[in-house]
């Protein structure tokens, strides 16, 4: 097969849908398709999904993406995967799924997180390079032990989400170094499972998969998987890794001085580093680039807050969701920088960096008769950008930063939001042509089969299509706005705690 005819398949499991993308070696998109995935919230603060639904989404999205290319499945040289970190699938000895997968954004393990911190906060950070938080697998599995002990005892295999999906294609049982560190059950110094961390919750290490590189080959598509997905049996399957890892990689974060801001369900700010920076306010993962780490700060609600605003206040019954988003964008464009003193804090599901407080709540502050619909949309854009500035300041305080930010995630489609982010962060912002997780996973597939000579050689497939320079006058305005944003957060935090104490988790 010639290079021009070769296709690479990336499959990404997102919070609301599963997406399959087929790209050429030059990075151009040949075909893509997605299929919705539902999230369950059986109790306030809980977030779960049924893995069987993931597989049904794969069997719908992959053939649809291939059909759009008009090509034969024989043109696919390899496939790889990504999904949110921390999300686990638990199987018993008979291969049956024990319970729904607890997602990365689930908040139920707050008490278990506090218990782990009281018992071994510094040691967990020393071994895992990260601090226990409700979004991580370690405290989630401690919750399982305490609240569903029968399920805890039945676990024969623990998969991370993308690994369970891959196992449906190959029958294999592996994970990669990045997702292993993301479970907070591995020694980040050796990139192997840690008995000491597992012993903190009484976890059976025999249930954990072998750890390989994200670009390792992990078998081939089986005949049964080929029958269900329309792929060719024997197609090479590459391990893959977490969604943020492949998004930063697919956006081109392959050299120092280039960061990535992700405007997705949650939002993150990432930077490449030659070493980890263990710190209670930072998240550390190995990167796809060998001998490098990427360091993250994160805010819990981004595109999810945007969607909440649309569905709660802007979308009429029966109206197309994208049409509502487009109307919101037009309204926000009519409002000047600063939203005439209207502020938004995006803490709809608590907050991660830099506050790490699940009891914080969202707000609009400063509302007056002068504020119309567009003000609320622009204030949301600005508030999430301020939250990312909060995140960036943590990186800068630890000697990390960047001069240019590549954007990923659905929020990056908004030109207004991109410019606001450039002005609030005071950095140049670039938009890659394609930079979602399924694209990054497809690049990994190419590295895994040698279609690219190295992990960094895949940079040739990345193209920037829009650039936003910070405007000095707006940078100054947003500097004052950021100070107010922080003061409002500090003033309301104790009130948020009182509200939660009075009214509970809802």
Residue, then its C-alpha position, 0 to 999 in steps of 0.5 A: x500500500x502506498x503512503x498516499x493510500x494508507x489510512x490510520x484509524x483513531x477511536x476516542x471515547x468521550x464523555x458524551x460520544x465515541x468518535x472514530x477518525x480516519x486520517x492519511x499520513x499527511x494528517x488530512x482527515x479522510x472520514x469521521x463519525x461519532x455515536x452518542x454515549x449516555x452518562x448515568x447519574x444515579x445520585x448527585x455527584x455520581x457519573x457512570x457509563x455502561x461499557x457495553x454501550x461503548x462497544x455498541x457505539x464502536x460498532x456504529x461509528x467505525x463502519x460509518x467513518x469508513x463508509x465516508x471514505x469510500x475506501x476498503x477496510x484493507x486501506x487501514x494500516x493500524x488503529x489505536x485508542x483513547x479515553x478519559x483517564x481514571x475510568x475503570x471497567x471491572x470484570x469477574x472471572x467469567x469476563x462479566x462486567x461487575x458494575x457500571x464504570x465510574x467516570x473521571x468526573x465522578x465526585x463520590x469518593x470525596x470522603x475516601x480521598x480525605x482518608x487517603x490524604x490523612x493517612x499517606x498524603x505525602x507518600x502518595x505524592x512521592x510514589x505516584x507524582x500526583x495527589x489523591x483526588x475524587x477523580x482518580x481510580x485509587x480513591x474510587x476503588x476505596x469507595x467500592x471497597x467500603x460501599x460495594x464490598x461484594x463487587x470489590x471481592x469479585x474483581x478479576x481484571x481492572x481495565x482502564x476504559x480505552x484498554x477495555x475497548x481495545x480488548x474487544x478488538x484483540x482479546x488482550x489485557x494491557x495498559x500503557x504507562x500514562x494510564x497506569x500513572x493515571x490510576x494512581x496505583x503505579x510507582x511513577x518513578x519506575x512506571x510499574x504497579x506499586x504494591x505500597x499504593x495498592x496496599x493502601x486500599x487492599x487492592x489485589x495486584x493480580x487484577x492489574x494489566x501488564x504495562x507497555x508503551x502507548x505506541x506498542x502493538x497489542x495484537x490484531x483485530x480478531x475475526x469476530x471484531x472484524x465481523x462486528x466493526x467492518x474492519x479487516x481481521x489481522x489489522x494491527x492494533x496499537x495500545x493508545x493512551x488517555x485522551x488528554x495525552x493524545x490531544x496534546x500530542x495531536x496538537x503538536x506539543x512535542x517541544x518546550x515553549x508550546x502549551x495546550x489548552x483544552x476546551x472540552x467537557x472539562x478544561x486543562x492547561x498542559x505543558x511539556x517538561x523533561x521531568x515530572x514536577x510532583x506538587x499538590x496542585x499539579x497533575x503529572x503524566x508521562x508523555x508520548x514523547x520518550x523521556x518527557x512528561x506533561x504537567x497539567x492543571x485543570x478546571x472541572x467544567x468547560x464545554x459542559x458549562x457552555x452546554x448547560x447555559x445553552x440548554x437551560x436558558x437559550x435552547x427552545x424545544x425542538x431547536x437544533x443544538x448547534x443553531x442555539x450555540x451559533x445564536x449564543x455566539x452572535x449575541x456574545x460578539x455584540x458585547x464588549x470585553x469585560x461583559x460590563x462587570x458580569x463575572x462567571x465562576x464555572x464551578x458547576x461540579x466543584x473545582x480542581x486546580x488551584x482550589x481542589x474543592x468539590x464543594x465550590x459552586x458556580x455563579x454569575x456575579x454583578x448582574x444588572x438591568x444592563x445585562x442581556x443574553x449576550x453578556x451571560x454568554x461572553x461572561x461564561x467565555x471569560x469566566x472559563x478563561x479566567x479559570x484557565x488563567x488560575x491554572x496557568x498561574x500554578x504552572x508558572x509558580x512552578x517554573x513552567x509556562x509557554x509563549x504559545x498555546x495550541x487549542x483543542x476541544x469543542x470550545x476551540x471552534x468559537x473564534x470569540x472564545x479563542x481571542x478571549x483566551x489569548x487576551x486573558x492568558x496573554x499568549x499567542x493562541x493557535x488552532x490546529x486543523x484537527x486536534x481532537x483525541x481521535x486524531x491523536x490516537x490515529x497518529x499513535x497508530x502510525x508511530x506504532x507501525x513505523x509509518x512515522x520514524x519517531x514520535x516527534x516525526x508525526x509533527x509533519x502531519x499537524x497544520x495550524x489554521x488560525x492564530x490569535x495574538x493577545x491585544x494589549x488593551x484587552x490584556x490590561x483590562x483582563x488583568x484587572x478582571x482576573x484580580x476581581x475574579x479571584x477576590x469574588x472566588x475567595x469571598x464566596x468559597x465559605x458561602x459555597x460550603x455553607x450552602x452545601x452543608x445546608x442543602x447537600x450535594x445537589 
